[in-house]
Amino acid sequence: MSEDTETHARLGEIGLTNFAPYLMNRIMGRYNAMIREEMADVGLTTPKMRTLAVLSVVEGPLIRELAVYTVVEQSTLSRALDQLQTEGLIRREADASDSRAVRVFLTDAGRATFETLWPHMATSAARLFKGIPDEEQRAFVATLQKMLANIRKHEI
């Protein structure tokens, strides 16, 4: 029987607390809520925060790549980029090999803004793993990486 045709237990049989996608959504909802106030204090929304976070570690991605990394729809990302550029936190440049493509870079002000938020993000992430040994944390992250590879649509 293929994956597409095999019979799966019903959600009521599994239960919400045993359904990984539900748990992942709950966890990320709580994580985002934990840092929302700090984001607001520095004038950031979730798409803007994700953009600054990605740009702090990925140098000059194309906008389409940035949309994948940030898990933000391109139309929403475009509005966030407009605001971030107006605020002087990012800059956009035409790609050297394709003038129709645009790369996005973090400015010094953008890096400083992200560095203000990072301790709150790190503390919130650490809170997720409270009481979980390092070995289990590493195994969990490795499992998430495998799960992402299973569903990945993009190379990144």
C-alpha positions in Angstrom: 0.0 0.0 0.0 1.4 3.4 -0.9 1.6 6.4 1.4 -1.2 8.0 -0.5 -3.6 5.1 -0.1 -2.8 3.7 3.3 -5.4 3.9 6.0 -4.6 6.3 8.9 -6.1 6.5 12.3 -8.6 9.2 12.7 -7.7 12.3 14.7 -10.1 11.4 17.4 -8.3 8.1 17.8 -4.9 9.7 17.9 -5.9 12.7 20.0 -4.6 16.3 19.6 -1.9 15.8 22.2 -0.4 13.0 20.1 -0.7 14.7 16.7 2.7 16.3 16.0 1.5 19.0 13.6 -0.9 20.2 16.3 1.8 20.2 18.9 4.2 22.1 16.6 1.6 24.8 15.9 0.8 25.2 19.6 4.5 25.4 20.5 5.2 28.0 17.8 2.1 30.0 18.7 3.4 30.2 22.3 6.9 31.0 21.3 5.7 33.8 19.1 3.5 35.1 21.9 6.4 35.1 24.3 8.4 37.4 22.1 5.6 39.5 20.6 5.8 42.2 23.3 9.6 42.5 22.8 9.1 42.7 19.0 6.5 45.4 19.5 8.9 47.4 21.7 11.3 47.7 18.8 8.6 48.2 16.2 8.7 44.7 14.7 6.0 42.3 13.5 6.6 38.6 13.1 7.4 38.9 9.3 9.8 41.7 10.0 11.5 39.9 12.9 11.9 36.7 10.8 13.4 38.8 8.1 16.0 40.4 10.4 16.7 37.0 12.0 17.4 35.3 8.6 19.4 38.2 7.3 21.6 38.1 10.5 22.9 34.7 9.3 22.2 34.6 5.5 24.0 37.2 3.5 22.1 38.8 0.7 19.4 36.2 -0.2 17.2 36.7 -3.2 13.7 37.8 -2.2 12.2 34.4 -3.2 14.8 32.6 -1.0 14.0 35.0 1.8 10.3 34.1 1.5 11.2 30.4 2.0 13.6 31.1 4.9 11.1 33.3 6.7 8.1 31.1 6.0 6.2 34.3 4.9 4.1 34.7 1.8 5.9 36.9 -0.8 3.1 39.6 -0.7 3.4 39.9 3.1 7.2 39.8 2.9 7.2 42.5 0.2 5.2 44.9 2.6 7.6 44.0 5.4 10.6 44.7 3.3 9.2 48.1 2.2 8.7 49.0 5.9 12.1 47.7 6.9 13.8 49.6 4.1 11.9 52.8 5.0 13.1 52.3 8.6 16.7 51.9 7.4 17.0 48.3 8.7 17.6 46.6 5.3 18.7 47.5 1.8 17.8 45.9 -1.5 20.2 45.6 -4.4 19.8 44.2 -7.9 21.5 40.8 -8.3 24.8 41.1 -10.1 23.9 38.3 -12.5 20.2 39.0 -13.1 19.1 42.6 -12.9 15.5 41.5 -12.5 16.3 39.7 -9.3 16.7 41.5 -6.0 18.9 40.6 -3.0 18.3 41.8 0.5 20.9 42.8 3.0 20.8 43.8 6.7 22.1 47.3 7.5 24.1 48.1 10.6 20.9 49.6 12.1 19.0 46.4 11.2 21.7 44.2 12.8 21.5 46.4 16.0 17.8 46.1 16.1 18.0 42.3 15.7 20.7 42.1 18.4 18.3 43.9 20.8 15.6 41.3 20.1 17.9 38.2 20.0 18.3 37.7 23.8 14.5 37.6 24.1 14.3 35.0 21.3 17.1 32.9 22.8 15.5 33.0 26.2 12.1 32.0 24.8 13.7 29.2 22.9 15.6 28.0 26.0 12.3 28.0 27.9 10.9 25.6 25.4 13.7 23.1 26.3 13.5 23.6 30.1 14.2 20.3 31.8 15.1 18.5 28.6 18.7 17.2 28.5 21.1 18.4 25.8 21.1 15.0 24.2 17.3 15.0 23.8 17.4 18.5 22.5 20.0 17.6 19.8 17.9 14.5 18.9 14.8 16.6 18.6 16.4 19.2 16.4 17.8 16.3 14.2 14.3 14.9 13.9 12.9 18.3 12.9 15.6 18.6 10.2 14.7 15.2 8.9 11.0 16.1 8.9 11.7 19.3 7.0 13.7 17.3 4.4 10.7 15.0 4.0 8.4 17.9 3.1 10.8 20.4 1.6 9.7 22.0 -1.7 12.8 24.2 -2.0 16.5 23.5 -1.9 16.9 25.7 1.1 
